[in-house]
Amino acid sequence: MTSRVHRLLSAAVAAAVVVAVGAFGLHAAGAGKSAAELEKEKAMQNPYPNDLGPETVDVSGYPKEAQEGYTLLKSRCAQCHTAARPLNSRFVEPDAEKDKRESVVADLKKSAPDLFKDYSLHQIEAGVWQRYVKRMMAKPGCKISPAEGKKIYKFLTVDSSKRKLGANAKKWAEHRKKLIEDFKKAHPERYKELHEAKDL
C-alpha cells in the first residue's frame, strides 16, 4: 500500500470517527433530558399567541380549590410549557356542574352572540378545558395526579368565567387581539400556519 493511499484511508477513518462521536454526543445530549424537558423544547419550537401574554394572574378572589389549582398549574404545567400558554388561551369553559355546562353555553349563545363570532378570541365550549387537561396529563413526563388535574381544571373553568366572560369579556377580547397582532409580527410563518389551521 502506498503512503498516499495509506494517508487517504487514515483520513477517511478519522472523519468517520468524528462523525460517529458527534452523533453519539447528540444522542447522549438528548438521552440526558427528561420527557418533560423534551416536551417543553417541542412547545417552545411551536409557539402560540398565548405564550406572549403574562404568566401570572390575580386569583385572590377565586375559591380555595381554584387557587390551589392555579398554584399547581404554575408548577406542574410549567414543566412542559410556560404558564402563559393556558393562562392566555382562547379556551372558555363556564364554571358549572357537568350536567349544566351545555345549557350554560346555549344560554350564552342567546344572550351574548358576539362572543361566538371569532374563535381566536373566545372558543366557548362545554368540556374544552376538561379535554385539554386530560390530554396534558397523558403526555410523556407529565407528573399531574388525577386529584391535581381536577384542581387545575377547576381553576381553568373559574378563570374562564372570571376573566373572559361577563363584564370582562370585552377586555379579554382586546387582550387576545393584542397577543395575536404581536404574534403575527414576531412569528409570521407560524401565524400563517395557525391561521390556516384555525388554531390561533
Helices and strands as residue ranges (DSSP letters): H 3-31, H 35-45, G 49-52, H 64-76, G 77-79, H 84-87, E 91-92, G 98-100, H 101-111, G 113-116, E 123-124, H 128-137, H 146-159, I 160-164, G 166-168, H 169-186, H 188-196
